[in-house]
C-alpha cells in the first residue's frame, strides 16, 4: 500500500517539517541528547515508572487492593508487547516509507532506520504502558502518559516518523490496552493472588509492613495477628 503522505502541502508533512525544524536550529549537543532520549531514554524512564508504581502499591495496607493493583501493573508492559506484535502486520500492509526517504531537508538524528514508518513502535509501546498504568494507578499513570507524549514528540523531532505515525501508535497502544484489560485482569488477578500467598514470593505483591498490619474487626475491635493471612488463604 502506498505511503500516507508524500505531498509537501499535506498538513502531516508540514507539521513534520515544523517540528523537525526545531532540531536544525538547536545546538548539536541538544540534538544528540534528544536522539538518546527519543530512542532509549524515555522508554527506560517508563520502565522506571512501572517499577516505582509497583514498589508503591506493594506497600499498601490493604493486600487485596495490592493484588488488584499489581495485576494491573503487570498488564501494562504485557499490553505494550502485544501492541507491538499487532503492529507487525499493520506495518506490512501500509508499507509507509520513513519520511526522510521521501522528503528532502530533514535533520535525521539517528541512522539505520530502514523499516516502515506507520505506525511508530516507540509511540505504541509508550502509550500502551502509560494507559495500562493509568488504569492501575492514576498518579503514576499520569506521569507515564506524560512521558509517552514526549516520546511521540521526540520521534517527529528526530525526523524518523510522521506525526500521524505517532498518532497511530498512540491509538494502537491505547486500544490494545483497554480492549484486552478486562480479560487480562481476569487472568492475572488469580496468578498474582497465588503469588501473594506464597511465603517467599509474596513480597513481590505486598511488603512485610502489609503482612503485619492487623485490620479492624467488625464492630471496631482490633483483629488478631494472622487473621488477614487466614482469610486470604481461605
C-alpha positions in Angstrom: 0.0 0.0 0.0 1.3 3.4 -0.9 2.5 5.8 1.8 0.1 8.0 3.6 1.7 11.4 2.9 4.0 12.5 0.1 2.9 15.9 -0.8 4.6 18.8 0.9 1.3 20.6 1.1 -0.1 17.8 3.3 -0.6 19.1 6.9 1.1 15.9 8.1 4.3 16.8 6.2 4.0 20.4 7.1 3.9 19.6 10.8 6.8 17.2 10.3 9.0 20.0 8.9 7.9 22.4 11.6 8.8 20.0 14.5 12.0 18.7 12.8 13.0 22.2 12.0 13.5 22.8 15.7 16.3 20.2 15.5 18.0 22.2 12.8 18.1 25.3 14.9 19.1 23.5 18.1 22.8 23.1 19.3 24.4 19.8 18.3 24.7 18.6 21.9 20.9 19.1 22.4 20.2 17.1 19.3 22.4 14.3 20.5 20.7 14.3 23.8 17.3 14.2 22.1 18.4 11.3 19.9 19.3 9.3 23.0 16.2 10.3 24.9 13.9 9.6 22.0 15.5 6.2 21.1 16.2 4.8 24.6 15.8 7.3 27.5 12.0 7.8 27.6 11.4 4.1 27.3 13.8 3.5 30.2 12.0 6.2 32.1 8.7 4.4 31.6 10.2 1.2 32.9 11.4 3.0 36.0 7.9 4.5 36.5 6.4 1.0 36.3 8.9 -0.2 38.9 8.2 2.8 41.1 4.5 2.2 40.9 4.9 -1.5 41.8 7.1 -0.6 44.7 4.5 1.9 45.9 1.4 -0.3 45.7 3.0 -3.3 47.3 3.3 -1.3 50.4 -0.4 -0.7 50.6 -2.1 -1.7 53.9 -4.9 -3.5 52.0 -3.4 -6.6 50.5 -6.4 -7.3 48.3 -6.1 -3.8 46.8 -2.4 -4.5 46.3 -3.2 -7.7 44.4 -5.5 -5.9 42.0 -3.1 -3.1 41.5 -0.1 -5.3 40.9 -2.1 -7.3 38.4 -2.8 -4.0 36.6 0.8 -3.0 36.7 1.9 -6.4 35.2 -0.6 -5.9 32.4 0.9 -2.6 31.3 4.2 -4.0 29.9 2.4 -7.1 28.6 0.0 -4.9 26.7 2.9 -3.0 25.2 4.4 -6.2 23.9 1.1 -7.4 22.4 0.5 -4.0 20.8 3.9 -4.1 19.1 3.1 -7.6 17.8 -0.2 -6.3 16.4 1.7 -3.5 14.7 3.8 -6.0 12.6 1.0 -6.9 10.1 -0.1 -3.2 10.1 3.3 -2.1 9.0 3.5 -4.7 6.4 0.1 -3.8 5.0 0.6 0.0 5.0 4.2 -0.1 3.9 4.8 3.6 4.5 8.5 4.6 4.0 10.3 6.7 6.5 9.8 10.4 6.0 13.4 11.1 5.2 13.2 8.8 2.2 10.5 10.9 0.5 11.2 14.4 1.8 14.4 16.4 1.5 15.9 18.7 4.0 15.0 16.8 7.2 17.5 16.7 10.0 17.6 12.9 10.8 19.2 12.4 14.3 19.6 8.6 14.2 20.8 6.3 11.5 19.8 2.8 10.5 16.0 3.3 10.2 15.2 1.2 7.2 11.9 -0.4 8.2 8.4 1.0 7.6 7.2 4.1 9.4 3.5 3.6 10.2 2.8 3.1 13.0 5.6 4.0 15.4 6.7 1.2 17.7 8.1 3.6 20.2 4.8 5.6 20.4 2.8 2.3 20.6 5.0 1.0 23.4 5.0 4.2 25.4 1.2 4.8 25.2 0.3 1.2 26.0 2.4 1.4 29.2 1.0 4.8 30.0 -2.6 3.7 29.5 -2.0 0.5 31.5 -0.5 2.3 34.4 -3.3 4.9 34.4 -5.9 2.2 34.7 -3.9 0.6 37.6 -2.9 3.9 39.4 -3.9 7.4 38.4 -0.9 9.2 39.8 1.8 7.1 38.2 -0.3 6.7 35.1 -0.3 10.5 34.5 3.5 10.5 34.8 3.7 7.7 32.3 1.2 9.3 29.9 3.3 12.5 30.0 6.4 10.5 29.1 4.5 8.8 26.3 3.5 12.2 24.8 7.2 13.3 25.0 8.2 10.1 23.2 5.8 10.8 20.4 7.1 14.3 20.0 10.7 13.2 20.0 10.1 10.7 17.2 8.9 13.5 14.9 11.7 15.8 16.2 14.3 13.2 15.3 12.9 13.0 11.7 12.1 9.3 11.8 8.3 9.5 11.9 5.4 11.5 10.6 3.0 13.0 13.2 0.3 10.5 12.0 2.7 7.6 12.7 2.8 8.8 16.3 -0.9 9.3 16.5 -1.5 5.9 15.0 0.9 4.4 17.6 -0.9 6.2 20.4 -4.3 4.9 19.2 -3.0 1.3 18.8 -1.4 1.2 22.2 -4.5 2.6 23.9 -6.9 0.3 22.1 -5.0 -2.9 22.8 -4.5 -2.0 26.4 -8.1 -1.0 27.1 -9.8 -3.7 25.0 -7.9 -6.6 26.5 -7.7 -5.2 30.0 -10.8 -7.0 31.4 -9.6 -10.4 30.1 -6.1 -9.6 31.3 -7.3 -8.7 34.8 -9.4 -11.8 34.9 -6.4 -14.0 34.1 -3.7 -12.1 36.0 -5.5 -11.5 39.3 -5.7 -15.1 40.4 -2.0 -15.6 39.5 -1.0 -12.5 41.5 -3.2 -13.6 44.4 -1.4 -17.0 44.4 2.0 -15.3 44.4 0.8 -13.1 47.3 0.0 -16.2 49.4 3.5 -17.7 48.8 5.8 -17.3 51.8 8.8 -16.5 49.6 7.2 -14.8 46.6 4.6 -12.9 48.5 6.9 -9.9 48.9 6.6 -9.3 45.2 3.0 -8.3 45.8 3.0 -6.9 49.4 5.7 -5.7 51.7 6.3 -7.1 55.2 4.5 -4.0 56.5 1.4 -5.1 54.7 1.8 -8.6 56.2 1.9 -7.3 59.7 -1.0 -4.8 59.5 -3.9 -6.0 61.7 -7.2 -4.9 60.2 -10.1 -3.7 62.4 -12.6 -6.5 63.1 -16.4 -5.9 62.7 -17.6 -3.5 65.3 -14.4 -1.6 65.6 -12.4 -4.3 67.6 -8.9 -4.9 66.5 -8.4 -8.2 64.8 -5.8 -10.8 66.0 -2.5 -11.1 64.2 -2.7 -13.6 61.4 -6.4 -13.1 60.8 -5.9 -11.5 57.4 -3.5 -14.2 56.3 -6.0 -16.9 57.1 -8.8 -15.0 55.4 -6.8 -14.6 52.2 -5.7 -18.2 52.2 -9.3 -19.4 52.5 
